[in-house]
Amino acid sequence: MNKLITGIAALGLWTVSTGVANSQQVTRFKHQDDTYYHQRLNSKGIARYQYKIPANTFGVFTLKNHSRRSDFDIFVYDYNNGRLLTKGRNYGTKTELVITQPVGRDRYAYIKVLNYGSRTSRYRLYANHVNPANKFLIALAGVPFCSSAQNINNRASSRIITGVSSMLQGSDFGGVARDVFINEVTMEMRKQFGYGCMGEFVVNWGVSMVKGFYRNY
């Protein structure tokens, strides 16, 4: 499937100081909705963060160029083994939205924000996680009279999550609007599950997750 979009974002946290970032310091932050970290970062400067991604959830990170100058990139690694999980390297001042795939255990992400450009500039970093199980309940509430949707088993649920995950795998989210991404998810889910009761439920579930991804975009 074609590369899809920007993503998402965002986990919120408390706000930190506005001084120039210390490239050696790693800031640990906790999940808190509708907040963000912001710093002014020198050219080629690096800011580092650590964030806990709960088991079986998508990690969502949104990086905005608040000053609208320079060029910020984001890299997300597994804190334990240093493996690169995802990265956002859009050109110029575009928002970066990156997503990590769910795993069956809690894990810590190591986030590196880089000012790739030639000017000192300010960014905003949002972190979030999207829980497919919670979005399942939201989607189910949207089709209360659909008996087949209410009888979805674990195997079907796993298939849906795998389908959405496969579309996100390796995707470049930068520069693609949320509605375009929702359209891509809808078409793909219709192909796999049809236009009946099951298809309607799956589309609702997929769209609910996408909206969670784009929350801070």
N, C-alpha and C positions, 0 to 999 in steps of 0.2 A: 504494500500500500504506500502511496506517496507520502513523503514526509509531511507532517502536520504541524504544528503550531507552537505557539507560544504558550506558554503556559501558565502559568499559574501562580501561583501562589502563595501562600503564605502565612506563614506561621506567625504569629506575632509575638512580639516581645516588648520588653521595656525599652525606653529610649536611652541612648548613651550620650556621652559628651560629644561636642562638635569640633574638638581639636583634631589636628592631623594624626592619622592612625599610627600606632606603634606597630611596626611590621613584625615584631617578635611576639607580641601578646596574643593569646588565644582567649577569646571571650566566650564563655559558656552562657547559653540562654535557655530559659524555660518557655514552654508554650503559653501564650497569652494572646487572645484574639484582638485583632484590630490595632496592633501596635507594631513598631518596627525599630530597627537599629539604623542610625545614620551617622556618617562620618565624612569629614573632608579629607581626601586622600591625594597625596602628591603624585606627580607623574611617575609611573612604574612602581608606585607604592602598593603594598599588599596588606590587607586586613584579614584576620583569621577568626573563625567562629567554630563552636561545637554545639550540635543540636541532637537531641534524642528523638529517634523515629520509632514509634511503637510498633510492635509486631503486627504483621498482616495489614499494614497501611502503606499508601503511597506518600513518600516525602515530597513536599512541594516548596520550591524556593523561587522567590521573585526578587529580582534586582532592578531597581529603577535609577535612572540617571537624573537625580533631582536638579542639578545645576544646568542640565541640558548642554553640556560641553564635555570634551574628552571622550573616552571610550572605556566603559567598565565591562569586564568579563567575570564569569563565575565558574568555579570548579568545585565539585562535591566528591569527597572520597569517603571510603569506609575508614573510620577512625582506628580500628584495630589492625587492619592489614595494609592500609595505604592504597587499596585498589580504587581506581577512578570509577565512580558510579555514574556520573553525568557531568556535562559541562555546557555552558552557554557562551558563545563567542560571536555574537552579532556585531556587525560593523557599526561604528558611530554611536549615537545616543539611544538606540533602541532598547526597550525593556527586555531583560533576559528572564525567561521562565523555564525552569528545568524540573524534572520529576524523577524520583528514584522508584524502582520497582519494589513491591512488597516482598518481605521474607518472613519466615515463621518465628522470628524472635525479635526482641528489642535490640536496637543497635544505635551507635552514635555516628553521626555524620560530621566530617571535618570539612568546613566550607572555607574556600579561599576566594576573596574578592580582589581583583587586580585592576588597577588603573592603567590600562594599556596605552592610553593616549599621552599627549605631550603637555597637558594642562592640569593644574590642580582643580579638583572638582568634588562635588558632594553626591553621595549615593544614599539610597534607602534600601534596606534588606528586609524582606518579609520571609518568614518560615512558617510552614503549615504542614499538616498531614491530613489525608483523606482516607476515611475508613469505609471500605466497600460494604461491610456488614451494616453500618448505619444507613448508608445510601440505599441499601436493599429495602429497609423498612420504609423509607420515604417513597420509593418507587412502588412498593406493594400497596401503600395507602392510596395511590393514584388509580388503582384498578381493583376496587373492593369487590366487584361483582364478577370478577374473572376467575373462575374456579381453577383453571389450569395453572394460572400464575401463582395462586395460593398453594399449589401442590408442588412447587419447584423443589427439587431435591438437591442434596449437596453436590452431586455430580454436575447437574445443570448449572448451579451457581458457580462452581469452579470453571466451567466452560466459558461462562460469560466474563468472569474476571480475566481469564486467560486471553479472551478475544480482545478486550479493551487494552490489556497490558501489551499485547503484541503490536497494537497500533501505536503505542507510545514508545516502544523499544527503538532506540536509536533515532527518534524523531528530533527534528530541529524546530522548536516551537516559535522561534523569533520571527516577528513580522506577519504572523497569521492571526486573523481576528478570531475571537471566541465563536462567533456564529458560524464561521467557516469550519472550524473544528467540530462543532456540534453536528453540522451537516455531514461531515465525513463519518463520524461515529454512527449517526443515524442510518446512513446508507449501508455501512458495513454490517451493522446489527440486523438490518432488514434482510440482507443477503443470507445471513446465517440462520435467522430465526423466523423469517417470514413476516406477514402482516396481520396475523391473528392475535389471539390473546397473549401468547407467549412473546411474540414479537413486540407488542405494545409495552409489555412489562420490561423487556430487556432494553428497549429504547429509553424508557423513562429512567431506568437505572443508570445507563450509560451517560445520559444527559445530566443527571444529578451529580455524577462524579466529575464530569467536565466542568460544571459550574463551580464545584469546589476547587478544582485546579485553578480556575481563573479568578478566584475570589479577590485577589489583591492586584490583579493585572491592570 
